[in-house]
Amino acid sequence: LQNRMVNELMGYDVAGTTADGVSYFWKNGVYDIGSNGYRSLIIGFGNGIQISAMATSAINLQSAAIRAFEAWYH
């Protein structure tokens, strides 16, 4: 079931591949209040690493998580 959820994006927003060719999939949450907001992210990578993050600002958590993963993966 998990493979189908990832492959067919059942409950996830986006799937892609890092610069190093590691697959990923994510589900995010956004709540905006003017120029402020709340962001949440669950992202899983093809090598089994998973990250959950929350922020009380309008930051792009997806990019931050992928950059952090790529820096660690090298």
SVG drawing of the C-alpha trace seen along z (x, -y; Angstrom):
<svg xmlns="http://www.w3.org/2000/svg" viewBox="-5 -41 35 43">
<polyline fill="none" stroke="black" stroke-width="0.4" points="0.0,0.0 2.8,-2.5 4.4,-1.9 1.1,-2.7 0.6,-5.8 4.1,-7.1 3.9,-6.0 0.4,-7.3 0.6,-10.3 -2.3,-9.1 -2.1,-11.6 1.1,-13.2 1.5,-16.4 4.7,-16.0 7.3,-13.4 10.7,-14.1 14.4,-13.4 17.3,-15.1 20.3,-16.3 22.0,-13.0 19.1,-10.9 17.5,-10.0 13.7,-9.9 11.5,-11.9 7.8,-12.5 6.2,-15.1 3.0,-16.4 2.9,-20.0 0.6,-22.2 0.2,-25.9 -1.8,-28.4 -1.3,-32.1 -2.1,-35.1 -1.1,-38.2 2.7,-38.1 3.0,-35.5 2.0,-31.9 2.5,-28.3 4.2,-25.7 4.4,-22.0 6.2,-19.3 6.6,-15.5 9.1,-14.4 10.4,-10.9 13.5,-9.9 14.1,-6.8 16.8,-5.6 14.5,-5.5 15.3,-8.9 12.2,-10.8 12.0,-14.4 9.1,-16.2 9.4,-20.0 7.2,-22.8 7.8,-26.6 5.9,-29.7 7.0,-31.7 6.4,-31.7 9.5,-29.6 9.8,-27.1 10.3,-23.9 10.4,-21.7 13.5,-23.4 15.1,-23.6 14.6,-19.9 15.9,-18.9 19.0,-21.1 19.7,-19.7 19.3,-16.2 21.6,-16.8 24.3,-18.4 24.2,-15.4 24.0,-12.8 27.3,-14.0"/>
</svg>
